[in-house]
Amino acid sequence: MPHSDDHGSPASAVELSLTELTQRARRLCTPGRRAILGIAGAPGAGKSTLAAALAGELGAPAVVIGMDGFHLAHAELVRLGLDGRKGAPETFDAHGYVALLSRVHANAEPAVYAPAFRRDLEEPIAGAVRIGREIPLVITEGNYLLLDQDPWSALRGLLDEVWYLEVSEQLRIDRLVARHVSYGKTAGDAHRWANGSDQGNAALVAVSRPRADLAVRLTESLLQGDTRTTPGARRSAAARPAD
């Protein structure tokens, strides 16, 4: 059954490997039953990367739906005067996201189609992700899965488990700056965006952390170019055989 709000909040984040998280996610895969795993966290925490890695490890039983697919189109953000706030809660079709996850949770249709966000276009693309009735686990990731304000608050009751992904603050900012630069912003604009709009959104996301089932830090980086790890990551890497 979906988790209710009567659970206790997670304490300090635990360090877990992708293998350990995959094992935890696999326990949600039950034949004949649909489960939804949520991955929340601040911008730049690595949510979409972790979701994709989990789906890759799990194989056919899992499909990923990104909250970013529900970004309002840029033209609509301009019309609303919100183009400078892209990524804030009000720049998403939150009601549409809740409605789609409600359909995914009910699993009463042969298939449900979800949008995806194309970062190279900075636009959502409709009907990009197929979730067939046979899929036992849907992984959804986004900043605001745990936000306790309407309509976002309706999401928590649809999710069987939610993980809050944490990473060092400096690494998170560095990732955001690199992302903005890679999609066309100047270095100066990228730093201003990462430390301005993105940081405001991160502060809002952090308030929602107590509603998660698990707060986690990965013991290894899943992003090419991320070389900084926690002490636990270095111990874990040293203990693992070479690939």
C-alpha positions in Angstrom: 0.0 0.0 0.0 1.2 3.6 -0.5 2.9 5.1 2.5 1.0 7.5 4.6 2.2 10.6 6.5 2.4 8.9 9.9 5.9 7.6 9.4 8.9 9.1 11.3 11.4 11.2 9.4 14.8 9.8 8.4 17.7 10.7 10.6 21.1 11.5 9.1 21.7 10.2 5.6 23.0 6.6 5.3 25.7 5.8 2.8 24.6 3.1 0.4 26.0 1.7 -2.9 24.0 1.4 -6.2 24.0 -2.3 -5.6 22.4 -1.9 -2.2 19.8 0.6 -3.5 19.0 -1.7 -6.3 18.4 -4.6 -3.9 16.1 -2.3 -1.9 14.2 -1.3 -5.0 13.9 -4.9 -6.2 12.0 -5.7 -3.0 9.2 -3.4 -4.3 8.9 -5.5 -7.5 6.0 -7.9 -6.9 4.4 -9.7 -9.8 0.8 -8.6 -10.4 1.2 -5.4 -8.3 2.2 -1.9 -9.3 4.6 -0.1 -7.0 6.0 3.5 -7.3 9.4 4.5 -5.9 10.1 8.2 -5.6 13.5 9.8 -5.6 13.5 13.4 -4.3 16.3 15.9 -3.6 17.6 19.3 -4.4 18.6 20.4 -7.9 21.9 18.8 -8.9 21.7 16.0 -6.3 21.8 13.3 -9.1 18.1 12.2 -9.0 17.7 11.5 -12.7 21.1 9.8 -12.9 20.3 7.5 -9.9 16.8 6.7 -11.3 18.3 5.8 -14.7 21.0 3.7 -13.1 18.4 1.8 -11.0 16.2 1.1 -14.0 19.3 -0.1 -15.9 20.2 -2.5 -13.0 16.6 -3.7 -12.6 16.0 -4.2 -16.3 12.6 -4.7 -17.9 10.6 -4.5 -14.6 11.2 -0.8 -14.1 10.3 2.4 -16.0 11.4 6.0 -15.1 9.0 9.0 -15.1 10.8 12.4 -14.5 8.9 15.2 -12.9 10.8 17.5 -15.3 8.5 16.3 -18.1 5.8 18.4 -16.5 7.7 21.7 -16.9 5.6 24.3 -18.5 6.7 25.2 -22.1 9.0 28.1 -22.3 6.5 30.2 -24.2 4.0 29.7 -21.4 6.6 30.6 -18.8 7.3 33.8 -20.7 3.5 34.6 -20.9 3.2 34.1 -17.1 6.4 36.1 -16.4 8.0 33.0 -14.8 10.9 32.4 -17.3 13.3 33.7 -14.7 12.0 31.2 -12.1 12.2 28.0 -14.2 12.4 25.1 -11.9 10.3 26.6 -9.1 7.1 24.7 -8.1 4.8 27.1 -10.0 6.7 26.5 -13.2 5.4 22.9 -13.4 2.0 21.4 -14.3 1.7 19.9 -10.8 -1.9 18.9 -11.2 -1.0 17.1 -14.4 1.8 15.2 -12.7 -0.4 14.2 -9.8 -3.1 13.1 -12.3 -0.7 11.0 -14.3 0.8 9.3 -11.2 -2.7 8.6 -10.0 -3.3 6.7 -13.3 0.0 4.9 -13.0 -0.8 3.9 -9.4 -4.3 2.6 -10.4 -2.8 0.6 -13.2 -6.2 0.1 -14.8 -5.2 0.9 -18.4 -3.3 -1.1 -20.9 -0.6 1.6 -21.0 -0.1 5.1 -19.7 2.2 7.6 -21.6 4.2 10.2 -19.7 6.1 13.2 -21.0 9.9 13.5 -20.9 12.1 16.7 -20.6 14.7 17.3 -23.3 17.4 19.4 -21.8 19.0 20.1 -25.2 15.7 21.7 -26.1 14.8 22.9 -22.6 11.2 21.7 -23.4 9.0 18.8 -22.4 8.0 16.2 -25.0 4.6 14.6 -24.7 4.0 10.9 -24.9 7.7 10.0 -24.6 7.6 7.3 -22.0 5.3 4.2 -22.1 4.3 2.5 -18.9 2.6 -0.8 -19.7 0.3 -2.5 -17.3 2.8 -5.3 -16.9 5.5 -3.1 -15.4 5.7 -3.8 -11.6 7.9 -0.8 -10.6 7.7 2.8 -11.7 10.5 5.1 -10.5 9.7 8.8 -10.5 12.2 11.5 -9.6 12.0 15.2 -9.0 12.5 18.1 -6.6 9.1 18.4 -5.2 7.8 14.8 -4.5 7.7 15.5 -0.8 6.5 19.1 -0.9 3.7 19.7 1.6 1.6 22.1 -0.4 -1.3 21.7 -2.7 -1.3 19.9 -5.2 2.2 18.4 -4.6 1.2 17.0 -1.2 -1.1 14.5 -3.0 1.9 12.7 -4.4 3.1 11.2 -1.1 0.1 8.9 -0.8 0.7 7.5 -4.3 4.3 6.6 -3.6 5.2 3.3 -1.9 8.6 4.6 -0.8 10.5 7.8 -1.2 14.2 8.3 -1.0 15.8 11.7 -0.4 19.1 11.9 -2.2 21.9 14.0 -0.7 25.3 15.1 -2.0 27.9 17.6 -0.7 26.8 21.1 -1.3 29.9 22.1 -3.3 29.6 19.2 -5.6 25.9 19.9 -6.1 26.6 23.5 -7.1 29.5 22.5 -9.4 27.2 20.0 -11.2 24.5 22.7 -11.7 27.1 25.2 -13.1 28.5 22.6 -15.4 24.9 21.6 -16.6 24.0 25.2 -17.3 27.2 25.8 -19.2 26.7 22.7 -21.2 23.3 23.9 -22.4 24.5 27.3 -23.5 24.8 29.7 -20.5 28.0 31.6 -20.0 30.0 30.7 -16.9 28.9 33.9 -15.2 25.2 33.3 -15.9 25.6 29.6 -14.9 27.0 30.6 -11.5 24.3 33.2 -11.0 21.5 30.8 -11.8 23.0 28.0 -9.7 23.4 30.2 -6.7 20.2 32.2 -7.2 17.1 30.5 -8.6 18.4 26.9 -8.1 19.5 27.7 -4.6 16.1 29.0 -3.7 14.5 25.9 -5.0 17.0 23.8 -3.1 16.1 25.5 0.2 12.4 24.7 -0.4 13.2 21.1 -1.2 15.3 20.7 2.0 12.2 21.5 4.1 10.4 18.5 2.7 13.2 16.0 3.7 11.5 14.8 6.9 8.7 13.2 4.8 11.1 10.7 3.1 11.4 7.1 4.1 15.2 7.1 3.5 17.8 9.8 3.3 20.8 8.5 1.3 24.2 9.4 0.0 25.7 7.2 -2.7 29.0 5.6 -1.9 30.1 6.0 -5.5 29.6 8.6 -8.2 27.4 7.7 -11.2 28.3 10.8 -13.1 31.3 10.9 -15.3 33.7 13.5 -14.1 32.6 13.4 -10.4 35.8 12.4 -8.6 34.9 13.5 -5.1 33.5 10.8 -2.8 32.8 10.3 0.8 35.1 8.3 3.1 32.6 5.5 2.9 32.8 5.6 -0.9 36.6 5.3 -0.8 36.3 2.3 1.6 33.6 0.7 -0.6 35.7 1.2 -3.8 38.7 -0.3 -2.1 36.8 -3.3 -1.1 35.3 -4.0 -4.5 37.1 -6.0 -7.1 38.0 -4.2 -10.3 35.5 -4.5 -13.1 
